[in-house]
Amino acid sequence: MKKTDIKSLSLPQLVREMEQIGEKKFRAAQLYEWMHKKLAEDFAEMTNLSLSLREKCAEHFELTVLHAVQVQESKQDGTKKFLFELPDGNMVESVLMRYHHGNSVCISSQVGCKMGCKFCASTLGGLERSLTAAEMLEQVYAVTRKTGDRVSNVVVMGIGEPLDNMENLIRFIRMLTDEKGLHISQRNITVSTCGLVPKIKELAEEDLQVTLALSLHGATDEKRRELMPVAEKYSIAELMDACRYYFEKTGRRITFEYALAGGVNDTEEDAAGLIRLAFSVHAHVNLIPINPVRERKYTASGREAVKAFQRKLEEAGINATLRREMGRDIDGACGQLRRNHHKKK
C-alpha cells in the first residue's frame, strides 16, 4: 500500500483523511500542529494522540523528515550550507544566512534544473524531479531544528526553477505562512524565476503577498539569450509586461536579480539598458557578483567595476543594492555542494 504524504496535506485535506480512517475531525488540527508548529520528526512524539491513532498514522501515512548528510559553515560570515538527502536518495541544498534583521533560509524547489542558465551549477546535471510541498517545508523545518533559531525570511532561490513546480510552490507558501504553522509573513518570502512569463501571471492570480525576484542578468534579448536559454522563448518585452501585470495584481514591487559577469554584462551600455527596464516597471535591482563555478567560463566582475555599475544605477534614481557575498568559501553557488558530493560518491 502506497502511503499518503501527510506533511503535504492542507488542514482541510487532513480533516478528510482523519474521517476516512475513522477518527474525529479535531485530530487533524492536533496532527497539523505537531508537524508544522512543533516540528515533530516521528508520530511517536505526538503524545496527546492515542497509541492506536499513532499506529494508524504510521500505517497509512509517510512523514517526510529531512536529515543533513553534510553541513558546511563559512569562516567568513557564519553562513551555513546544508546538503539534505530526500526519501528517494536524491540530494538538495539549503542555506542559512544570518542578518541583523533575522535569519534567512534559501531553499531548493527541484532536484536539479532544466533551465540551462550558462553560469549556474544547479543545471549541470539537468532536472531529476520537482520537490513536494513537504520536502520544501522540511528544508525550513530541518534548519530550524538543527540551529534552534527562528527563521524569519525564506527565499525560494536554491536549486531548481520554482515556477516550474507551481502547484507544490503555492501549497508550500500557504502552509509556511499559515497561522497554525510557523506563520512566517508572506511579505518575508521571495520567489525567484528565470522568467516563465505565463507562470508569473499565474502567480499574480494567487492572491499572495510574496516578493517576485526576476533573474534578469541581461538588459537586451541578445545578452539574455547568451546567458539564459529561456530568453529564446520569452522576450524582454513579454517579461516586462508580465512584471507590470504582477505589480498591478499584487501591489508588490518586483526585484531584478542581476548577476555581474566580468566583461559580459557589466558595461556602461548594460547599465543604461538596465536603468531603462527598471524604470519601466518600478523595479528594485539586486546586483550579485557572480559566484565562480568550476565547470563554467564566467567570472565575477571586479570590485571596482561592480561599484561603478551600482553608482550608475543609483545616480539615475534606481534603488540598487549589492548582495553580500556570503558563503563563497563553502561552495556558495547553488548546486555546487550537491555536485561535489555526487563526484566524491
C-alpha positions, 0 to 999 in steps of 0.5 A: 500500500502506497502511503499518503504524504501527510506533511503535504496535506492542507488542514482541510485535506487532513480533516478528510483523511482523519474521517476516512480512517475513522477518527474525529475531525479535531485530530487533524488540527492536533496532527497539523500542529505537531508537524508544522508548529512543533516540528515533530520528526516521528508520530511517536512524539505526538503524545496527546494522540492515542497509541492506536491513532499513532499506529494508524498514522504510521500505517497509512501515512509517510512523514517526510523528515529531512536529515543533513548528510553534510553541513558546511559553515563559512569562516567568513560570515557564519553562513551555513550550507546544508546538503539534505538527502530526500526519501528517494536518495536524491540530494538538495541544498539549503542555506542559512544566512544570518542578518541583523534583521533575522535569519534567512533560509534559501531553499531548493524547489527541484532536484536539479534544473532544466533551465540551462542558465550558462553560469549556474551549477544547479543545471549541470546535471539537468532536472531529476524531479520537482520537490513536494510541498513537504520536502520544501517545508522540511528544508525550513523545518530541518534548519530550524531544528538543527540551529534552534533559531527562528527563521524569519525570511525564506527565499525560494532561490536554491536549486531548481526553477520554482515556477516550474513546480507551481502547484507544490510552490503555492501549497508550500507558501500557504502552509509556511505562512499559515497561522497554525504553522510557523506563520512566517509573513508572506511579505518575508518570502521571495520567489525567484524565476528565470522568467516563465512569463505565463507562470508569473501571471499565474502567480499574480492570480494567487492572491499572495503577498510574496516578493517576485525576484526576476533573474534578469542578468541581461538588459537586451534579448541578445545578452539574455539569450547568451546567458539564459536559454529561456530568453529564446522563448520569452522576450524582454518585452513579454517579461516586462509586461508580465512584471507590470501585470504582477505589480498591478495584481499584487501591489508588490514591487518586483526585484531584478536579480542581476548577476555581474559577469566580468566583461559580459554584462557589466558595461556602461551600455548594460547599465543604461539598458538596465536603468531603462527596464527598471524604470519601466516597471518600478523595479528594485535591482539586486546586483550579485557578483557572480559566484565562480563555478568550476565547470563554467567560463564566467567570472565575477566582475571586479570590485571596482567595476561592480561599484561603478555599475551600482553608482550608475544605477543609483545616480539615475534614481534606481534603488540598487543594492549589492548582495553580500557575498556570503558563503563563497568559501563553502561552495556558495553557488547553488548546486555546487555542494550537491555536485561535489558530493555526487563526484566524491560518491 
